[in-house]
Amino acid sequence: MTYDLSRRSLLALGAGLGASTVLGSNAFARAPKLGTQPAYFYRFGLGDAEVTVVSDGPLPLGPPKGTFIGVPDEEVKKMLSDNFLSAENVVLEQNSPIVNMGDRLVLFDTGMGTSKAFGPTTGRQQKSMAEAGIKPADIDAVVLSHAHIDHIGGIVDVDGKPLFPNAQYYIAQSDFDFWTDEGKLGSPLKDFVVHARKNLLPVRDRLVFFKDGQEFLPGVQAMAAPGHTVGHTIFMVSSAGKSFAFLGDLTHHPILLLEKPRMQFSYDTDPQQAAESRVKLLDMIAGNKIPVMSYHFAWPGYGHIAKTSEGFHYYPEAMSLNL
């Protein structure tokens, strides 16, 4: 015997039995909306190390006009809309990896902290760490890609007290000197300098300056990527033969500054130099098939970069909940 389960026969069946019989007596009972999301951390293995990515929250830049430059505004908007992204509000993430090397716990960049210069959605790194079960006092090293407001803002609390009491801090000296220079307090960079001084000066006695190419911590090597700031640095993170590149702000956006890597970004200290660093280092990363951990790409920011005819393409790696 065969059954013809056409739409018409199903409708007839429903009419014959009655809606309450087909759907159950609680067919129209409403479940309450929960209004909650999962915790804001993601964990994966890297050789013998364990990586926990925590978020400081989304960072909205607003319209792309005037921020992403060197390409006509309408083309920028089309690049965004063609990739199902808002053409009126460019939203970045803030993904910080915390790498447990077994003998030390290393945090890369610290988010906006108490500053709300880019709105209310930032400043949740400490909450994300708590959700991940990581205590600030357990952080041994805080590695800083550069001294911009959204990377060093979470070093101290609202009262200026260091949030990672047992950590040493690592940064390029050129960036520290540039962004803590009180002579720049009367310049357009004032807000960035105030924020850098607030966060970096209280830990000045625990700052260590690394050099380009130096493995300044076991499994962490500095690679100079100047232009975004004078001392901007990316890092090769390695354990037991596995590696990823923490990109810092080598590229802020997986479409705009990746597919057209010579596009310029208005927050760069030297936009042309930043574009040269971006192309050079992405060429190396793509050519060697090195996975990347991107601070500003969509959560959690881990994936792969491939070279294209004009630039590069980002392939996010699927999240796996099995460690």
Summary of the structure (lengths in Angstrom):
residues: 323
radius of gyration: 23.6
end to end distance: 48.8
largest distance: 89.0
contacts: 1033
relative contact order: 0.14
helix: 27%
strand: 24%
